[in-house]
């Protein structure tokens, strides 16, 4: 029985390795296969784990979120989210978190007008930021946004990350285009 479980785990690990292994022979940068597939490198899927530069999620999580963003009052939208530090184009800012909802629950919430904090992961799965969500849910819409919501794969789990789409100054409101999420 133990042997069968170990073989199954080895197959899963091998499939994961074959699917997402970057193959870089240099420091992982913009040429990294994992990065181009929105997948973070780690010790299981990278040839250069000690020198890898494709760890934006890990770097973001290592910092205190309160030192990166804070809530703000806006003139037109009520509450918003603002930067407390400068961000460079492409830099991860904060993860959009909440309860995972599936299937009919998504449709029911949308029909009841309670879908304002739903972000879809797929056709049948969404993150409900109103339940146990991060303050990323206060990112307001703009037709000229400075951020975008991006799906990112970390150890085979999809995350939605607010990413700077241009350089952002401290105290600047963080916005994204709701039509491109």
N, C-alpha and C positions, 0 to 999 in steps of 0.2 A: 504494500500500500504506500509506504513512504517513498519507495523508488518511483512509483507512478506519479506521485505528486511532484517529486523533484524533476522528473522528465517533463511534465506539463509546464512547470515553472521555467525550465530551461528553454522550452519551445517558445513560450511567451517572450522571454528575454531575447532569444535569437530573432524572433519576428520583429520585435521593437528595434533591436540593433540594426537589422537589415533595412528596415523602413526609414529610420531617422538618423543613421550614422553619417556624420558630416564628411569624413574622409579627408579633412584638412591636414596638410603637412606643414602648415605655418600657423601663426596665431589666427584664430577665427576672427574674421572681419566681414565686410560686406560681401565677400565672395563665398562665404560659408553656406553650404547647401542647407543646413538646419535653419539658419537665419532667413534664407530665401523662402522657406516653407513655414515661417513664423513658429519655429520650434526652438526652445532654449537648449543649449548644449549642457551636458552634465557628464559625470565620470563614466556613464554607461554608453553615451552616444557620441563621444568626441575623442579624437586622437591626441589632442593637446589640452587635457583638462586643467592643467596647472597654469597654462598661458592663454587660456581661452578668453576672448573678448565678447563672446555671445552669451552673456548671462545678465541681460537687462532686468529680468524679473527678480532674480536673486539679489541684485544690487538694490532694486527698489524696495524689496521686502526687508533688507538689512537696515534701512533708515526708518526713523520714527515718522509716521505719516503726518503727525502734527507739526513736524518741522518742514514739511513740504507744501501743504495746502491748509486752508482754513475756510470756514463759512464766512459769507459777507452779505450785507444787505444791498440789493440792487434797486435802481429807480423804477424799473418796469417789470421785473420778474420775481419780486419778493426775495427769496434766498438764492444765493449763487455760491460758487466756489472760486477762490482766488489762490494764486501762487504766493508762497511765502519765501520763495527762493527763485533764482533764475533757472530756466529749463532750456536746453538746446533742442533743436529740431531732431526728432526721432527719440528723444529721451522718454522713458516710462515715467508716468507721474503717479497714478494711483489705480488700484484694481477696483472694478465695479463688482461688488459682491451682493449677495442676498440669497434667498431660498430658491432652489431649483424647482420650477413648476413645469408640468408636462401636460400634453394633450388637451382634454376638455377644460382643465383649469385655466389655461391661457385664454381660450375663447370665452369662458364665463367671466373672467376678470375684465376682458376687453369690452364685452357686451354690457357689463355693469358699470362701465366708466371708471374702473379701478386699475387700468393698465398703464398709468402714467409712468411707472418705474420699471416696466417690463423691457428687457433687452433679450432678443432672441439669440440663442446659441445655434439652433437648427429649426426646421419646420415644426418639430414637435416638442421642443425644449426651450425654456427661457429662464432668465434670472429675474426674480422679483426683488428689486432693490428696496421696496417698502417694508420687507420683512427681513430683519437682521442684516440690512444692507450697509455698505460703507457710505461715507459722505460724498462719494463720487456721483451719487444719484442727484446731487444738486447742481450738476453741470448743466448750464442752460444752453438753449439753441442759439445759433447765430448763422446767418447766411455767409458771413466771413469769419469762420471759426479759426481758433489758434490750436485746436486739438482734434483728434479723431479717436473713436473707439475701435480697437483692433483686437481680433481673436488671437491668442497666443497659446501654444501648446507647451506645457511644462510637465514632464514625466507622464505623458499620455493623457493629461487632463487639460481641457480647454478653459482658458481664463479670458475675460474681457478687460482690457487695459486702456486707460486714457493715456494717449501718447501725444506729445507736442508735435504739431505739424509745421511749426515755425518757432523761432526763438521767442521765449516768453520772459518778461520782466517780473520781478517781485511786485506784488499788489495788483497784478493784472488779472482780470476775471478770466477763468478757464471756460471755453465754450466749444461746442461741436455742432455739426450739422446733423440734426435728427433724421434727415432724409437719406443719409449715407451711413447708417449703422447696421 
